[in-house]
Amino acid sequence: MFITFEGIEGCGKTTQMRRLEAGLKEHEIPFVVTLEPGGTKIGKKVRQILLDSRNQNLTPLAELLLYAADRAQHVDEVIRPALAQEKWVLCDRYFDATVAYQGSARGQDMALIRVLNAVATGGISPDVTFLLDCPVELGLGRAIRRNEAGKEKGQDRFEKEQIAFHQAVRKGYLDLVSGDPKRFVMIDATLAEEDVGEEIYRHLRPFLDRRARR
C-alpha cells in the first residue's frame, strides 16, 4: 500500500502522517515513513539546495531536474524495496508536488514533467493520495511559524515566494484532483487536527480491514 500526502505549505501533512503512523502501529502493519525531497542520504543534500532561501538564483529548470534526481534515488533506495517487502509506504509529497509546484506555479513544460516523473518513478504510483486543502494565507502562516521555531531555519525558499505562487500551487493541486478523482481524496485541512485524522482513517478503513483478514 503506497499512500502519499500532498498540499500547500503548512497544510498539516506531517502532522497527519504521524497520526496515521501511530494507527498502523496499533494494527501491527509494517510500514515506512518517508518524504520528498530528502528521503535518502543523497536526497538530504538535494533538499538543502532546494529549500535554502539563499539559492534565489536557482533556475526553474534546474529546480525541476533536482527534484527528478531526488525522486529517482528515493524510489530505487526506499519506495520500491519497501513495497516489495509488502510494507505500507507513507510519503510526504511525491510526483504530484512536481506537477503543482514546478508545472502549475513555475510554468515548466508539463510534457517534460510527465516524462521526468515516469522515468524517475519507474511507473510506481500511489494507491491513495490525500490532498490536504486549505486557504493559502492559513497554510503559509502555519508554515512560517513552524520554520521560525524549528531546526531548519533558512530552509524556507518556497515560503518566501509571492502569494500568487502559492495560489497557483493550490490551483494545480485542485486540477489534479479533478483529473484523477479515484486516486485523490481531498480533505478540508481547516478542520481540527483530530477531525482531519478521522477523515483520513475513514477512507483507509477498507484497506486496513482487508489487511487484517490476510
MDTraj code that builds the backbone (N, CA, C; nanometers):
import mdtraj as md
import numpy as np

residues = "MET PHE ILE THR PHE GLU GLY ILE GLU GLY CYS GLY LYS THR THR GLN MET ARG ARG LEU GLU ALA GLY LEU LYS GLU HIS GLU ILE PRO PHE VAL VAL THR LEU GLU PRO GLY GLY THR LYS ILE GLY LYS LYS VAL ARG GLN ILE LEU LEU ASP SER ARG ASN GLN ASN LEU THR PRO LEU ALA GLU LEU LEU LEU TYR ALA ALA ASP ARG ALA GLN HIS VAL ASP GLU VAL ILE ARG PRO ALA LEU ALA GLN GLU LYS TRP VAL LEU CYS ASP ARG TYR PHE ASP ALA THR VAL ALA TYR GLN GLY SER ALA ARG GLY GLN ASP MET ALA LEU ILE ARG VAL LEU ASN ALA VAL ALA THR GLY GLY ILE SER PRO ASP VAL THR PHE LEU LEU ASP CYS PRO VAL GLU LEU GLY LEU GLY ARG ALA ILE ARG ARG ASN GLU ALA GLY LYS GLU LYS GLY GLN ASP ARG PHE GLU LYS GLU GLN ILE ALA PHE HIS GLN ALA VAL ARG LYS GLY TYR LEU ASP LEU VAL SER GLY ASP PRO LYS ARG PHE VAL MET ILE ASP ALA THR LEU ALA GLU GLU ASP VAL GLY GLU GLU ILE TYR ARG HIS LEU ARG PRO PHE LEU ASP ARG ARG ALA ARG ARG".split()
xyz = np.array([
    [0.0852, -0.1186, 0.0000],
    [0.0000, 0.0000, 0.0000],
    [0.0892, 0.1241, 0.0000],
    [0.0709, 0.2093, -0.0988],
    [0.1518, 0.3294, -0.1126],
    [0.0600, 0.4504, -0.0983],
    [0.0820, 0.5283, 0.0091],
    [-0.0027, 0.6423, 0.0416],
    [0.0815, 0.7687, 0.0394],
    [0.0349, 0.8699, -0.0337],
    [0.1061, 0.9965, -0.0356],
    [0.0190, 1.1072, 0.0217],
    [0.0851, 1.2078, 0.0752],
    [0.0188, 1.3255, 0.1323],
    [0.0681, 1.4478, 0.0574],
    [-0.0256, 1.5280, 0.0084],
    [0.0081, 1.6455, -0.0702],
    [-0.0660, 1.7676, -0.0184],
    [-0.0174, 1.8845, -0.0613],
    [-0.0835, 2.0091, -0.0245],
    [0.0154, 2.1237, -0.0201],
    [-0.0371, 2.2438, -0.0053],
    [0.0471, 2.3625, 0.0003],
    [0.1253, 2.3648, 0.1316],
    [0.2159, 2.4606, 0.1425],
    [0.2944, 2.4756, 0.2656],
    [0.2004, 2.4942, 0.3847],
    [0.2286, 2.4232, 0.4941],
    [0.1531, 2.4417, 0.6172],
    [0.0159, 2.3790, 0.6204],
    [-0.0115, 2.2842, 0.5298],
    [-0.1457, 2.2240, 0.5267],
    [-0.1640, 2.1154, 0.6322],
    [-0.0545, 2.0686, 0.6942],
    [-0.0664, 1.9694, 0.8010],
    [-0.0300, 1.8279, 0.7611],
    [0.0412, 1.8112, 0.6507],
    [0.0770, 1.6775, 0.6028],
    [0.1564, 1.5984, 0.7069],
    [0.2592, 1.6603, 0.7598],
    [0.3472, 1.5896, 0.8533],
    [0.2717, 1.5456, 0.9780],
    [0.1875, 1.6330, 1.0288],
    [0.1072, 1.6008, 1.1473],
    [0.0179, 1.4805, 1.1218],
    [-0.0485, 1.4787, 1.0084],
    [-0.1405, 1.3687, 0.9785],
    [-0.0663, 1.2390, 0.9481],
    [0.0504, 1.2485, 0.8915],
    [0.1296, 1.1279, 0.8708],
    [0.1684, 1.0648, 1.0037],
    [0.2015, 1.1473, 1.0999],
    [0.2364, 1.0950, 1.2331],
    [0.1166, 1.0269, 1.2982],
    [0.0006, 1.0850, 1.2812],
    [-0.1203, 1.0232, 1.3366],
    [-0.1453, 0.8880, 1.2708],
    [-0.1305, 0.8813, 1.1399],
    [-0.1521, 0.7550, 1.0697],
    [-0.0456, 0.6534, 1.1075],
    [0.0755, 0.7000, 1.1265],
    [0.1839, 0.6112, 1.1701],
    [0.1467, 0.5422, 1.3003],
    [0.0924, 0.6173, 1.3943],
    [0.0511, 0.5586, 1.5228],
    [-0.0589, 0.4556, 1.5019],
    [-0.1526, 0.4839, 1.4100],
    [-0.2598, 0.3895, 1.3823],
    [-0.2102, 0.2598, 1.3211],
    [-0.1122, 0.2695, 1.2316],
    [-0.0570, 0.1486, 1.1702],
    [0.0167, 0.0633, 1.2731],
    [0.0805, 0.1280, 1.3686],
    [0.1470, 0.0524, 1.4750],
    [0.0448, -0.0275, 1.5553],
    [-0.0693, 0.0340, 1.5824],
    [-0.1743, -0.0349, 1.6575],
    [-0.2264, -0.1561, 1.5809],
    [-0.2311, -0.1455, 1.4491],
    [-0.2782, -0.2563, 1.3656],
    [-0.1659, -0.3555, 1.3313],
    [-0.0465, -0.3273, 1.3832],
    [0.0705, -0.4133, 1.3603],
    [0.0986, -0.4308, 1.2103],
    [0.0857, -0.3217, 1.1373],
    [0.1143, -0.3218, 0.9943],
    [0.2558, -0.2678, 0.9729],
    [0.3431, -0.3425, 0.9081],
    [0.4784, -0.2916, 0.8813],
    [0.4727, -0.1758, 0.7822],
    [0.5485, -0.0710, 0.8081],
    [0.5404, 0.0467, 0.7225],
    [0.6727, 0.1232, 0.7223],
    [0.6833, 0.2127, 0.6249],
    [0.7965, 0.3041, 0.6125],
    [0.7402, 0.4442, 0.5987],
    [0.7975, 0.5389, 0.6708],
    [0.7589, 0.6788, 0.6588],
    [0.8734, 0.7536, 0.5909],
    [0.8427, 0.8275, 0.4861],
    [0.9474, 0.8951, 0.4120],
    [0.8951, 1.0269, 0.3557],
    [0.9802, 1.0966, 0.2807],
    [0.9409, 1.2285, 0.2296],
    [1.0214, 1.2640, 0.1061],
    [0.9709, 1.3636, 0.0344],
    [1.0431, 1.4226, -0.0779],
    [1.0359, 1.5743, -0.0671],
    [1.1470, 1.6397, -0.0973],
    [1.2798, 1.5814, -0.1199],
    [1.3451, 1.5438, 0.0123],
    [1.4443, 1.4560, 0.0057],
    [1.5231, 1.4254, 0.1243],
    [1.4990, 1.2920, 0.1885],
    [1.4399, 1.1968, 0.1166],
    [1.4114, 1.0664, 0.1758],
    [1.5280, 0.9708, 0.1786],
    [1.6426, 1.0129, 0.1280],
    [1.7634, 0.9306, 0.1293],
    [1.8801, 1.0164, 0.1761],
    [1.9942, 0.9530, 0.1996],
    [2.1129, 1.0282, 0.2417],
    [2.1544, 1.1279, 0.1337],
    [2.1525, 1.0829, 0.0091],
    [2.1835, 1.1730, -0.1015],
    [2.0752, 1.2790, -0.1144],
    [1.9498, 1.2357, -0.0992],
    [1.8377, 1.3282, -0.1112],
    [1.8404, 1.4403, -0.0093],
    [1.8941, 1.4156, 0.1088],
    [1.9031, 1.5206, 0.2115],
    [1.9890, 1.6368, 0.1622],
    [2.0941, 1.6048, 0.0868],
    [2.1802, 1.7104, 0.0322],
    [2.1073, 1.7877, -0.0767],
    [2.0288, 1.7155, -0.1571],
    [1.9484, 1.7822, -0.2595],
    [1.8446, 1.8726, -0.1934],
    [1.7846, 1.8245, -0.0854],
    [1.6840, 1.9025, -0.0130],
    [1.7428, 2.0343, 0.0373],
    [1.8631, 2.0293, 0.0899],
    [1.9263, 2.1507, 0.1405],
    [1.9410, 2.2552, 0.0312],
    [1.9762, 2.2100, -0.0885],
    [1.9887, 2.3023, -0.2019],
    [1.8539, 2.3606, -0.2392],
    [1.7536, 2.2747, -0.2501],
    [1.6218, 2.3170, -0.2970],
    [1.5508, 2.4119, -0.2009],
    [1.5689, 2.3909, -0.0718],
    [1.4937, 2.4687, 0.0261],
    [1.5700, 2.5873, 0.0841],
    [1.6989, 2.5968, 0.0556],
    [1.7816, 2.7050, 0.1103],
    [1.7374, 2.8385, 0.0500],
    [1.6924, 2.9287, 0.1349],
    [1.6408, 3.0575, 0.0872],
    [1.7485, 3.1450, 0.0255],
    [1.8754, 3.1090, 0.0435],
    [1.9832, 3.1859, -0.0195],
    [1.9977, 3.1524, -0.1676],
    [1.9379, 3.0420, -0.2105],
    [1.9526, 2.9986, -0.3500],
    [1.8455, 3.0609, -0.4389],
    [1.8393, 3.1921, -0.4384],
    [1.7379, 3.2623, -0.5156],
    [1.7629, 3.2544, -0.6658],
    [1.8862, 3.2240, -0.7049],
    [1.9190, 3.2189, -0.8469],
    [1.9003, 3.0805, -0.9085],
    [1.8508, 2.9864, -0.8310],
    [1.8249, 2.8531, -0.8845],
    [1.7177, 2.8639, -0.9923],
    [1.7496, 2.8211, -1.1134],
    [1.6546, 2.8370, -1.2233],
    [1.5414, 2.7351, -1.2120],
    [1.4246, 2.7651, -1.2666],
    [1.3125, 2.6702, -1.2614],
    [1.3462, 2.5346, -1.3220],
    [1.4215, 2.5324, -1.4315],
    [1.4572, 2.4044, -1.4927],
    [1.5520, 2.3258, -1.4039],
    [1.6513, 2.3934, -1.3458],
    [1.7440, 2.3255, -1.2547],
    [1.6687, 2.2706, -1.1341],
    [1.5739, 2.3491, -1.0835],
    [1.4911, 2.3046, -0.9708],
    [1.4151, 2.1773, -1.0076],
    [1.3537, 2.1778, -1.1238],
    [1.2777, 2.0614, -1.1711],
    [1.3663, 1.9380, -1.1805],
    [1.4847, 1.9529, -1.2374],
    [1.5748, 1.8385, -1.2553],
    [1.6287, 1.7872, -1.1220],
    [1.6492, 1.8759, -1.0259],
    [1.6933, 1.8323, -0.8930],
    [1.5843, 1.7487, -0.8252],
    [1.4597, 1.7901, -0.8397],
    [1.3509, 1.7104, -0.7831],
    [1.3429, 1.5734, -0.8498],
    [1.3643, 1.5690, -0.9805],
    [1.3608, 1.4407, -1.0510],
    [1.4741, 1.3499, -1.0041],
    [1.5917, 1.4075, -0.9834],
    [1.7057, 1.3289, -0.9362],
    [1.6798, 1.2746, -0.7961],
    [1.6276, 1.3594, -0.7086],
    [1.5934, 1.3155, -0.5732],
    [1.4926, 1.2010, -0.5779],
    [1.3937, 1.2131, -0.6662],
    [1.2875, 1.1111, -0.6748],
    [1.3424, 0.9782, -0.7269],
    [1.4287, 0.9839, -0.8266],
    [1.4856, 0.8604, -0.8813],
    [1.5620, 0.7837, -0.7740],
    [1.6420, 0.8545, -0.6953],
    [1.7169, 0.7915, -0.5871],
    [1.6224, 0.7374, -0.4809],
    [1.5214, 0.8150, -0.4492],
    [1.4251, 0.7798, -0.3451],
    [1.3477, 0.6529, -0.3804],
    [1.3006, 0.6459, -0.5047],
    [1.2239, 0.5288, -0.5481],
    [1.3099, 0.4036, -0.5425],
    [1.4302, 0.4117, -0.5962],
    [1.5170, 0.2935, -0.6009],
    [1.5657, 0.2497, -0.4630],
    [1.5912, 0.3470, -0.3770],
    [1.6519, 0.3149, -0.2476],
    [1.5499, 0.2865, -0.1378],
    [1.4332, 0.3503, -0.1431],
    [1.3371, 0.3411, -0.0328],
    [1.2030, 0.2817, -0.0751],
    [1.1378, 0.3435, -0.1715],
    [0.9985, 0.3091, -0.2005],
    [0.9841, 0.1712, -0.2621],
    [1.0555, 0.1442, -0.3692],
    [1.0411, 0.0144, -0.4358],
    [1.0781, -0.1013, -0.3427],
    [1.1897, -0.0964, -0.2689],
    [1.2216, -0.2071, -0.1772],
    [1.1161, -0.2278, -0.0694],
    [1.0613, -0.1184, -0.0156],
    [0.9591, -0.1316, 0.0895],
    [0.8331, -0.1971, 0.0354],
    [0.7895, -0.1566, -0.0821],
    [0.6700, -0.2162, -0.1414],
    [0.6939, -0.3634, -0.1756],
    [0.8152, -0.3965, -0.2172],
    [0.8483, -0.5353, -0.2482],
    [0.8403, -0.6236, -0.1238],
    [0.8633, -0.5632, -0.0066],
    [0.8541, -0.6354, 0.1202],
    [0.7128, -0.6293, 0.1791],
    [0.6187, -0.5792, 0.0993],
    [0.4775, -0.5671, 0.1383],
    [0.4571, -0.4753, 0.2589],
    [0.5426, -0.3762, 0.2704],
    [0.5251, -0.2738, 0.3726],
    [0.4382, -0.1610, 0.3164],
    [0.3647, -0.0956, 0.4042],
    [0.2947, 0.0257, 0.3647],
    [0.3972, 0.1386, 0.3585],
    [0.3846, 0.2240, 0.2605],
    [0.4738, 0.3390, 0.2471],
    [0.3912, 0.4663, 0.2621],
    [0.4281, 0.5492, 0.3586],
    [0.3659, 0.6793, 0.3788],
    [0.4662, 0.7844, 0.3333],
    [0.4307, 0.8623, 0.2333],
    [0.5265, 0.9560, 0.1754],
    [0.4719, 1.0990, 0.1762],
    [0.5507, 1.1889, 0.2321],
    [0.5206, 1.3315, 0.2358],
    [0.5686, 1.3931, 0.1044],
    [0.4770, 1.4104, 0.0109],
    [0.4983, 1.4604, -0.1250],
    [0.5567, 1.3505, -0.2158],
    [0.5151, 1.3583, -0.3435],
    [0.5654, 1.2660, -0.4457],
    [0.5514, 1.3383, -0.5794],
    [0.5234, 1.2681, -0.6870],
    [0.5277, 1.3339, -0.8181],
    [0.4206, 1.4400, -0.8394],
    [0.3090, 1.4328, -0.7654],
    [0.2062, 1.5361, -0.7799],
    [0.2585, 1.6734, -0.7394],
    [0.3491, 1.6760, -0.6430],
    [0.4065, 1.8036, -0.5994],
    [0.4824, 1.8703, -0.7132],
    [0.5505, 1.7908, -0.7952],
    [0.6239, 1.8474, -0.9075],
    [0.5288, 1.9082, -1.0101],
    [0.4166, 1.8415, -1.0340],
    [0.3172, 1.8957, -1.1267],
    [0.2636, 2.0290, -1.0749],
    [0.2314, 2.0351, -0.9445],
    [0.1717, 2.1552, -0.8869],
    [0.2723, 2.2695, -0.8730],
    [0.3910, 2.2377, -0.8211],
    [0.4895, 2.3427, -0.7938],
    [0.5679, 2.3834, -0.9188],
    [0.6343, 2.2862, -0.9807],
    [0.7188, 2.3198, -1.0947],
    [0.6378, 2.3373, -1.2237],
    [0.5233, 2.2713, -1.2336],
    [0.4391, 2.2849, -1.3511],
    [0.3435, 2.4023, -1.3408],
    [0.2456, 2.3918, -1.2537],
    [0.1425, 2.4954, -1.2443],
    [0.1969, 2.6294, -1.1962],
    [0.2862, 2.6277, -1.0966],
    [0.3347, 2.7536, -1.0396],
    [0.4589, 2.8086, -1.1096],
    [0.5531, 2.7215, -1.1458],
    [0.6757, 2.7680, -1.2118],
    [0.6602, 2.7794, -1.3637],
    [0.5591, 2.7141, -1.4178],
    [0.5367, 2.7233, -1.5607],
    [0.6250, 2.6352, -1.6456],
    [0.6836, 2.5312, -1.5849],
    [0.7659, 2.4396, -1.6630],
    [0.6780, 2.3510, -1.7513],
    [0.7359, 2.3012, -1.8583],
    [0.6623, 2.2244, -1.9581],
    [0.6021, 2.0975, -1.8968],
    [0.4708, 2.0846, -1.9058],
    [0.4025, 1.9716, -1.8437],
    [0.4389, 1.8393, -1.9113],
    [0.4627, 1.8415, -2.0404],
    [0.5025, 1.7183, -2.1093],
    [0.6369, 1.6698, -2.0569],
    [0.7295, 1.7627, -2.0370],
    [0.8603, 1.7273, -1.9813],
    [0.8443, 1.6732, -1.8393],
    [0.7596, 1.7359, -1.7606],
    [0.7367, 1.6901, -1.6234],
    [0.6816, 1.5483, -1.6223],
    [0.5887, 1.5195, -1.7102],
    [0.5321, 1.3838, -1.7169],
    [0.6400, 1.2809, -1.7512],
    [0.7278, 1.3159, -1.8447],
    [0.8363, 1.2247, -1.8824],
    [0.9311, 1.2031, -1.7653],
    [0.9727, 1.3113, -1.7015],
    [1.0656, 1.3001, -1.5880],
    [1.0042, 1.2197, -1.4740],
    [0.8767, 1.2446, -1.4453],
    [0.8107, 1.1696, -1.3388],
    [0.8022, 1.0212, -1.3724],
    [0.7707, 0.9903, -1.4964],
    [0.7602, 0.8493, -1.5372],
    [0.8944, 0.7786, -1.5269],
    [1.0001, 0.8455, -1.5703],
    [1.1337, 0.7852, -1.5658],
    [1.1808, 0.7705, -1.4216],
    [1.1646, 0.8759, -1.3415],
    [1.2147, 0.8743, -1.2038],
    [1.1420, 0.7728, -1.1163],
    [1.0120, 0.7531, -1.1411],
    [0.9339, 0.6623, -1.0562],
    [0.9330, 0.5193, -1.1072],
    [0.9738, 0.4986, -1.2313],
    [0.9646, 0.3648, -1.2880],
    [0.8222, 0.3143, -1.2933],
    [0.7272, 0.4068, -1.2999],
    [0.5871, 0.3683, -1.3083],
    [0.5192, 0.3424, -1.1754],
    [0.5876, 0.3643, -1.0646],
    [0.5274, 0.3413, -0.9330],
    [0.4396, 0.4603, -0.8955],
    [0.3108, 0.4336, -0.8802],
    [0.2133, 0.5386, -0.8495],
    [0.1461, 0.5086, -0.7159],
    [0.1059, 0.6104, -0.6413],
    [0.0379, 0.5864, -0.5133],
    [-0.0957, 0.5153, -0.5318],
    [-0.1327, 0.4362, -0.4328],
    [-0.2666, 0.3770, -0.4287],
    [-0.3701, 0.4809, -0.3876],
    [-0.3316, 0.5640, -0.2921],
    [-0.4183, 0.6710, -0.2427],
    [-0.3338, 0.7950, -0.2203],
    [-0.3872, 0.9104, -0.2619],
    [-0.3209, 1.0376, -0.2344],
    [-0.4180, 1.1282, -0.1600],
    [-0.3787, 1.1700, -0.0407],
    [-0.4599, 1.2630, 0.0371],
    [-0.4120, 1.4051, 0.0086],
    [-0.5022, 1.4871, -0.0437],
    [-0.4719, 1.6287, -0.0625],
    [-0.5335, 1.7049, 0.0535],
    [-0.4487, 1.7619, 0.1378],
    [-0.4959, 1.8422, 0.2499],
    [-0.5058, 1.9861, 0.2010],
    [-0.6281, 2.0316, 0.1825],
    [-0.6508, 2.1616, 0.1192],
    [-0.6917, 2.2670, 0.2211],
    [-0.6283, 2.3845, 0.2085],
    [-0.6652, 2.4976, 0.2934],
    [-0.6292, 2.6266, 0.2209],
    [-0.6864, 2.7394, 0.2627],
    [-0.6508, 2.8668, 0.2008],
    [-0.5008, 2.8949, 0.2138],
    [-0.4467, 2.9616, 0.1143],
    [-0.3031, 2.9894, 0.1117],
    [-0.2581, 3.0677, 0.2343],
    [-0.3329, 3.1685, 0.2721],
    [-0.2919, 3.2529, 0.3848],
    [-0.2819, 3.1719, 0.5142],
    [-0.3755, 3.0802, 0.5340],
    [-0.3725, 2.9961, 0.6539],
    [-0.2509, 2.9043, 0.6527],
    [-0.2286, 2.8364, 0.5406],
    [-0.1154, 2.7442, 0.5327],
    [0.0180, 2.8140, 0.5483],
    [0.0345, 2.9272, 0.4825],
    [0.1614, 2.9998, 0.4911],
    [0.1878, 3.0488, 0.6333],
    [0.0833, 3.0953, 0.6996],
    [0.1002, 3.1393, 0.8379],
    [0.1499, 3.0274, 0.9260],
    [0.0923, 2.9098, 0.9096],
    [0.1378, 2.7932, 0.9865],
    [0.2832, 2.7600, 0.9537],
    [0.3164, 2.7596, 0.8240],
    [0.4500, 2.7202, 0.7804],
    [0.5556, 2.8165, 0.8316],
    [0.5266, 2.9457, 0.8277],
    [0.6235, 3.0454, 0.8737],
    [0.6483, 3.0300, 1.0227],
    [0.5418, 3.0094, 1.1003],
    [0.5588, 2.9892, 1.2454],
    [0.6383, 2.8622, 1.2724],
    [0.6122, 2.7570, 1.1967],
    [0.6849, 2.6304, 1.2131],
    [0.8330, 2.6491, 1.1848],
    [0.8653, 2.7180, 1.0775],
    [1.0050, 2.7357, 1.0399],
    [1.0806, 2.8220, 1.1402],
    [1.0130, 2.9222, 1.1937],
    [1.0772, 3.0094, 1.2921],
    [1.1108, 2.9346, 1.4193],
    [1.0299, 2.8339, 1.4515],
    [1.0506, 2.7584, 1.5754],
    [1.1322, 2.6312, 1.5553],
    [1.1536, 2.5915, 1.4305],
    [1.2142, 2.4615, 1.4031],
    [1.3637, 2.4631, 1.3852],
    [1.4145, 2.3436, 1.3465],
    [1.5588, 2.3236, 1.3323],
    [1.6092, 2.3611, 1.1933],
    [1.5172, 2.3754, 1.0981],
    [1.5578, 2.4002, 0.9601],
    [1.5446, 2.5478, 0.9235],
    [1.5957, 2.6344, 1.0086],
    [1.5889, 2.7766, 0.9792],
    [1.6697, 2.8058, 0.8523],
    [1.6123, 2.8892, 0.7680],
    [1.6764, 2.9194, 0.6413],
    [1.6337, 2.8269, 0.5302],
    [1.5655, 2.7158, 0.5652],
    [1.5156, 2.6220, 0.4642],
    [1.3712, 2.6599, 0.4287],
    [1.3559, 2.7814, 0.3827],
    [1.2211, 2.8346, 0.3592],
    [1.2123, 2.9095, 0.2259],
    [1.2808, 2.8584, 0.1261],
    [1.2822, 2.9260, -0.0035],
    [1.1418, 2.9362, -0.0625],
    [1.0610, 2.8308, -0.0453],
    [0.9274, 2.8331, -0.1030],
    [0.8318, 2.9207, -0.0215],
    [0.8477, 2.9207, 0.1098],
    [0.7618, 3.0059, 0.1918],
    [0.7794, 3.1533, 0.1563],
    [0.8955, 3.1890, 0.1039],
    [0.9237, 3.3294, 0.0712],
    [0.8742, 3.3697, -0.0677],
    [0.8124, 3.2760, -0.1382],
    [0.7537, 3.3105, -0.2677],
    [0.6309, 3.4001, -0.2485],
    [0.5923, 3.4692, -0.3560],
    [0.4760, 3.5570, -0.3515],
    [0.3471, 3.4749, -0.3330],
    [0.2448, 3.5411, -0.2809],
    [0.1157, 3.4757, -0.2598],
    [0.0644, 3.4140, -0.3896],
    [0.0850, 3.4835, -0.5006],
    [0.0355, 3.4340, -0.6292],
    [0.0964, 3.2984, -0.6634],
    [0.2204, 3.2767, -0.6254],
    [0.2854, 3.1476, -0.6493],
    [0.2110, 3.0371, -0.5750],
    [0.1830, 3.0588, -0.4487],
    [0.1164, 2.9570, -0.3669],
    [-0.0281, 2.9352, -0.4117],
    [-0.0913, 3.0404, -0.4585],
    [-0.2261, 3.0240, -0.5123],
    [-0.2238, 2.9372, -0.6381],
    [-0.1187, 2.9539, -0.7189],
    [-0.1053, 2.8711, -0.8391],
    [-0.0782, 2.7256, -0.8018],
    [-0.0014, 2.7038, -0.6952],
    [0.0231, 2.5676, -0.6469],
    [-0.1076, 2.5035, -0.6036],
    [-0.1850, 2.5772, -0.5259],
    [-0.3132, 2.5226, -0.4779],
    [-0.4047, 2.4882, -0.5952],
    [-0.4130, 2.5777, -0.6925],
    [-0.4969, 2.5508, -0.8091],
    [-0.4460, 2.4287, -0.8848],
    [-0.3125, 2.4151, -0.8934],
    [-0.2564, 2.2983, -0.9601],
    [-0.2984, 2.1692, -0.8926],
    [-0.2988, 2.1694, -0.7601],
    [-0.3433, 2.0512, -0.6859],
    [-0.4919, 2.0231, -0.7101],
    [-0.5725, 2.1266, -0.7078],
    [-0.7164, 2.1069, -0.7295],
    [-0.7435, 2.0536, -0.8696],
    [-0.6657, 2.0981, -0.9655],
    [-0.6800, 2.0453, -1.1019],
    [-0.6424, 1.8970, -1.1062],
    [-0.5412, 1.8586, -1.0310],
    [-0.5013, 1.7179, -1.0261],
    [-0.6134, 1.6312, -0.9685],
    [-0.6787, 1.6795, -0.8649],
    [-0.7901, 1.6053, -0.8053],
    [-0.9006, 1.5843, -0.9084],
    [-0.9317, 1.6889, -0.9833],
    [-1.0362, 1.6793, -1.0852],
    [-0.9995, 1.5783, -1.1930],
    [-0.8695, 1.5687, -1.2231],
    [-0.8259, 1.4789, -1.3283],
    [-0.8095, 1.3346, -1.2863],
    [-0.8014, 1.3089, -1.1560],
    [-0.7800, 1.1717, -1.1081],
    [-0.8573, 1.1507, -0.9780],
    [-0.9904, 1.1586, -0.9834],
    [-1.0709, 1.1518, -0.8603],
    [-1.0682, 1.0161, -0.7903],
    [-1.0321, 0.9103, -0.8612],
    [-1.0279, 0.7777, -0.7979],
    [-0.9088, 0.7647, -0.7035],
    [-0.7985, 0.8282, -0.7374],
    [-0.6792, 0.8169, -0.6523],
    [-0.6777, 0.9218, -0.5420],
    [-0.7236, 1.0410, -0.5727],
    [-0.7175, 1.1505, -0.4757],
    [-0.8339, 1.1484, -0.3782],
    [-0.8021, 1.1824, -0.2530],
    [-0.9036, 1.2092, -0.1513],
    [-0.8745, 1.3490, -0.0988],
    [-0.9643, 1.4424, -0.1219],
    [-0.9419, 1.5794, -0.0760],
    [-0.9997, 1.5968, 0.0639],
    [-0.9164, 1.6498, 0.1524],
    [-0.9532, 1.6681, 0.2923],
    [-0.9497, 1.8173, 0.3245],
    [-1.0494, 1.8639, 0.3974],
    [-1.0538, 2.0032, 0.4407],
    [-0.9550, 2.0227, 0.5565],
    [-0.8413, 2.0836, 0.5267],
    [-0.7359, 2.0991, 0.6271],
    [-0.7602, 2.2152, 0.7216],
    [-0.8747, 2.2837, 0.7074],
    [-0.9092, 2.3869, 0.8054],
    [-0.9770, 2.3259, 0.9275],
    [-1.0140, 2.1987, 0.9181],
    [-1.0771, 2.1309, 1.0310],
    [-0.9760, 2.1073, 1.1427],
    [-1.0258, 2.0722, 1.2597],
    [-0.9381, 2.0395, 1.3716],
    [-0.8520, 1.9188, 1.3360],
    [-0.7327, 1.9141, 1.3928],
    [-0.6381, 1.8057, 1.3641],
    [-0.7020, 1.6688, 1.3809],
    [-0.7800, 1.6509, 1.4882],
    [-0.8429, 1.5216, 1.5145],
    [-0.9455, 1.4874, 1.4068],
    [-1.0196, 1.5871, 1.3615],
    [-1.1216, 1.5629, 1.2597],
    [-1.0582, 1.5262, 1.1256],
    [-0.9486, 1.5910, 1.0921],
    [-0.8761, 1.5569, 0.9691],
    [-0.8267, 1.4123, 0.9775],
    [-0.7707, 1.3762, 1.0923],
    [-0.7207, 1.2409, 1.1113],
    [-0.8301, 1.1362, 1.0995],
    [-0.9473, 1.1657, 1.1552],
    [-1.0598, 1.0715, 1.1469],
    [-1.1068, 1.0544, 1.0036],
    [-1.1044, 1.1637, 0.9273],
    [-1.1459, 1.1559, 0.7873],
    [-1.0487, 1.0691, 0.7063],
    [-0.9215, 1.0842, 0.7331],
    [-0.8211, 1.0019, 0.6651],
    [-0.8391, 0.8551, 0.7029],
    [-0.8587, 0.8301, 0.8301],
    [-0.8764, 0.6921, 0.8766],
    [-1.0010, 0.6289, 0.8139],
    [-1.1067, 0.7077, 0.7994],
    [-1.2304, 0.6558, 0.7404],
    [-1.2074, 0.6065, 0.5978],
    [-1.1283, 0.6788, 0.5236],
    [-1.1007, 0.6396, 0.3851],
    [-1.0081, 0.5181, 0.3771],
    [-0.9253, 0.5009, 0.4799],
    [-0.8313, 0.3885, 0.4780],
    [-0.8875, 0.2637, 0.5450],
    [-1.0005, 0.2751, 0.6105],
    [-1.0566, 0.1627, 0.6847],
    [-1.0729, 0.0366, 0.5986],
    [-1.1240, 0.0453, 0.4752],
    [-1.1363, -0.0770, 0.3944],
    [-1.0025, -0.1459, 0.3699],
    [-0.8967, -0.0682, 0.3520],
    [-0.7642, -0.1264, 0.3292],
    [-0.7115, -0.1914, 0.4572],
    [-0.7394, -0.1280, 0.5711],
    [-0.6964, -0.1836, 0.6994],
    [-0.7707, -0.3149, 0.7276],
    [-0.9001, -0.3186, 0.7001],
    [-0.9792, -0.4392, 0.7229],
    [-0.9319, -0.5525, 0.6323],
    [-0.9015, -0.5162, 0.5072],
    [-0.8539, -0.6175, 0.4132],
    [-0.7205, -0.6757, 0.4588],
    [-0.6346, -0.5893, 0.5099],
    [-0.5055, -0.6357, 0.5598],
    [-0.5240, -0.7266, 0.6798],
    [-0.6189, -0.6931, 0.7675],
    [-0.6422, -0.7715, 0.8886],
    [-0.6936, -0.9116, 0.8551],
    [-0.7627, -0.9254, 0.7445],
    [-0.8192, -1.0570, 0.7068],
    [-0.7152, -1.1487, 0.6422],
    [-0.5998, -1.0939, 0.6083],
    [-0.4997, -1.1768, 0.5403],
    [-0.4310, -1.2729, 0.6359],
])
top = md.Topology()
chain = top.add_chain()
for i, resn in enumerate(residues, 1):
    res = top.add_residue(resn, chain, resSeq=i)
    for name in ("N", "CA", "C"):
        top.add_atom(name, md.element.get_by_symbol(name[0]), res)
traj = md.Trajectory(xyz[None], top)
